[in-house]
Amino acid sequence: MSWFVVRPCPELDIASQGDTIEEACANLEEALGPFLEAASPAKIAHRCHREVYVTHLDVAVANVAVCGTPASRRRAVSSTQPSGG
């Protein structure tokens, strides 16, 4: 199975990906630069989210452990915590 890392910037609704965390972060910086240079202040303000909520979602796939938690001990969705603001 092939995995990749997704690095979001939820404040501006932009994301990037890479094979490693470092690559995903570098790719996100590469994506954000041209956007911030080209977008009008109004466009940036429109896309900017002041409150961002992050949640963890566990998904059972044929009783296979996901994220190190046995399928029998997982809940559908863990608690949601507000972040940033």
LOTIVEX-646440 format. One record per residue (C-alpha): residue number from 1; residue in three letters; x negated, y, z negated. Coordinates in nm, 3 decimals, always signed. Example, Ala and Ser with C-alpha at 12.3 -4.5 7.8 and 13.67 -1.06 7.14 Angstrom:
<pts>
<pt num="1" residuo="ala" u="-1.230" v="-0.450" w="-0.780"/>
<pt num="2" residuo="ser" u="-1.367" v="-0.106" w="-0.714"/>
</pts>
This chain:
<pts>
<pt num="1" residuo="met" u="+0.000" v="+0.000" w="+0.000"/>
<pt num="2" residuo="ser" u="-0.127" v="+0.346" w="+0.086"/>
<pt num="3" residuo="trp" u="-0.088" v="+0.634" w="-0.161"/>
<pt num="4" residuo="phe" u="-0.136" v="+1.007" w="-0.124"/>
<pt num="5" residuo="val" u="-0.121" v="+1.299" w="-0.362"/>
<pt num="6" residuo="val" u="+0.134" v="+1.578" w="-0.321"/>
<pt num="7" residuo="arg" u="+0.046" v="+1.916" w="-0.469"/>
<pt num="8" residuo="pro" u="+0.346" v="+2.150" w="-0.485"/>
<pt num="9" residuo="cys" u="+0.365" v="+2.521" w="-0.544"/>
<pt num="10" residuo="pro" u="+0.728" v="+2.528" w="-0.659"/>
<pt num="11" residuo="glu" u="+0.718" v="+2.901" w="-0.728"/>
<pt num="12" residuo="leu" u="+0.696" v="+2.963" w="-0.351"/>
<pt num="13" residuo="asp" u="+0.857" v="+2.639" w="-0.233"/>
<pt num="14" residuo="ile" u="+0.539" v="+2.526" w="-0.054"/>
<pt num="15" residuo="ala" u="+0.364" v="+2.190" w="-0.083"/>
<pt num="16" residuo="ser" u="+0.064" v="+2.011" w="+0.061"/>
<pt num="17" residuo="gln" u="-0.087" v="+1.665" w="+0.035"/>
<pt num="18" residuo="gly" u="-0.419" v="+1.485" w="+0.037"/>
<pt num="19" residuo="asp" u="-0.588" v="+1.154" w="-0.039"/>
<pt num="20" residuo="thr" u="-0.713" v="+1.289" w="-0.374"/>
<pt num="21" residuo="ile" u="-0.599" v="+1.554" w="-0.622"/>
<pt num="22" residuo="glu" u="-0.889" v="+1.775" w="-0.517"/>
<pt num="23" residuo="glu" u="-0.802" v="+1.741" w="-0.147"/>
<pt num="24" residuo="ala" u="-0.434" v="+1.814" w="-0.213"/>
<pt num="25" residuo="cys" u="-0.525" v="+2.128" w="-0.412"/>
<pt num="26" residuo="ala" u="-0.765" v="+2.247" w="-0.141"/>
<pt num="27" residuo="asn" u="-0.500" v="+2.185" w="+0.126"/>
<pt num="28" residuo="leu" u="-0.245" v="+2.381" w="-0.077"/>
<pt num="29" residuo="glu" u="-0.485" v="+2.675" w="-0.110"/>
<pt num="30" residuo="glu" u="-0.539" v="+2.656" w="+0.266"/>
<pt num="31" residuo="ala" u="-0.162" v="+2.664" w="+0.325"/>
<pt num="32" residuo="leu" u="-0.091" v="+2.944" w="+0.076"/>
<pt num="33" residuo="gly" u="-0.351" v="+3.186" w="+0.212"/>
<pt num="34" residuo="pro" u="-0.201" v="+3.235" w="+0.560"/>
<pt num="35" residuo="phe" u="+0.153" v="+3.244" w="+0.417"/>
<pt num="36" residuo="leu" u="+0.067" v="+3.517" w="+0.168"/>
<pt num="37" residuo="glu" u="-0.123" v="+3.715" w="+0.433"/>
<pt num="38" residuo="ala" u="+0.156" v="+3.694" w="+0.693"/>
<pt num="39" residuo="ala" u="+0.472" v="+3.713" w="+0.480"/>
<pt num="40" residuo="ser" u="+0.629" v="+4.046" w="+0.401"/>
<pt num="41" residuo="pro" u="+0.669" v="+4.143" w="+0.035"/>
<pt num="42" residuo="ala" u="+1.044" v="+4.091" w="+0.081"/>
<pt num="43" residuo="lys" u="+0.989" v="+3.736" w="+0.213"/>
<pt num="44" residuo="ile" u="+0.758" v="+3.652" w="-0.078"/>
<pt num="45" residuo="ala" u="+1.008" v="+3.796" w="-0.328"/>
<pt num="46" residuo="his" u="+1.290" v="+3.598" w="-0.166"/>
<pt num="47" residuo="arg" u="+1.096" v="+3.269" w="-0.189"/>
<pt num="48" residuo="cys" u="+0.947" v="+3.331" w="-0.533"/>
<pt num="49" residuo="his" u="+1.115" v="+3.123" w="-0.804"/>
<pt num="50" residuo="arg" u="+1.064" v="+3.266" w="-1.152"/>
<pt num="51" residuo="glu" u="+1.191" v="+2.954" w="-1.331"/>
<pt num="52" residuo="val" u="+1.067" v="+2.612" w="-1.229"/>
<pt num="53" residuo="tyr" u="+1.198" v="+2.287" w="-1.372"/>
<pt num="54" residuo="val" u="+0.993" v="+1.970" w="-1.345"/>
<pt num="55" residuo="thr" u="+1.132" v="+1.626" w="-1.417"/>
<pt num="56" residuo="his" u="+1.002" v="+1.272" w="-1.414"/>
<pt num="57" residuo="leu" u="+1.201" v="+1.014" w="-1.224"/>
<pt num="58" residuo="asp" u="+1.146" v="+0.641" w="-1.267"/>
<pt num="59" residuo="val" u="+1.269" v="+0.416" w="-0.988"/>
<pt num="60" residuo="ala" u="+1.300" v="+0.039" w="-1.022"/>
<pt num="61" residuo="val" u="+1.199" v="-0.153" w="-0.710"/>
<pt num="62" residuo="ala" u="+1.268" v="-0.527" w="-0.734"/>
<pt num="63" residuo="asn" u="+1.161" v="-0.536" w="-1.103"/>
<pt num="64" residuo="val" u="+0.814" v="-0.406" w="-1.018"/>
<pt num="65" residuo="ala" u="+0.649" v="-0.185" w="-1.277"/>
<pt num="66" residuo="val" u="+0.630" v="+0.177" w="-1.160"/>
<pt num="67" residuo="cys" u="+0.393" v="+0.422" w="-1.328"/>
<pt num="68" residuo="gly" u="+0.288" v="+0.157" w="-1.578"/>
<pt num="69" residuo="thr" u="+0.632" v="+0.110" w="-1.736"/>
<pt num="70" residuo="pro" u="+0.793" v="-0.234" w="-1.707"/>
<pt num="71" residuo="ala" u="+1.124" v="-0.221" w="-1.519"/>
<pt num="72" residuo="ser" u="+1.312" v="-0.352" w="-1.823"/>
<pt num="73" residuo="arg" u="+1.203" v="-0.052" w="-2.034"/>
<pt num="74" residuo="arg" u="+1.265" v="+0.232" w="-1.788"/>
<pt num="75" residuo="arg" u="+1.550" v="+0.479" w="-1.794"/>
<pt num="76" residuo="ala" u="+1.695" v="+0.630" w="-1.478"/>
<pt num="77" residuo="val" u="+1.565" v="+0.981" w="-1.553"/>
<pt num="78" residuo="ser" u="+1.355" v="+1.112" w="-1.838"/>
<pt num="79" residuo="ser" u="+1.415" v="+1.447" w="-2.001"/>
<pt num="80" residuo="thr" u="+1.373" v="+1.767" w="-1.802"/>
<pt num="81" residuo="gln" u="+1.143" v="+2.035" w="-1.939"/>
<pt num="82" residuo="pro" u="+1.133" v="+2.395" w="-1.815"/>
<pt num="83" residuo="ser" u="+0.788" v="+2.511" w="-1.714"/>
<pt num="84" residuo="gly" u="+0.650" v="+2.853" w="-1.641"/>
<pt num="85" residuo="gly" u="+0.865" v="+3.155" w="-1.618"/>
</pts>
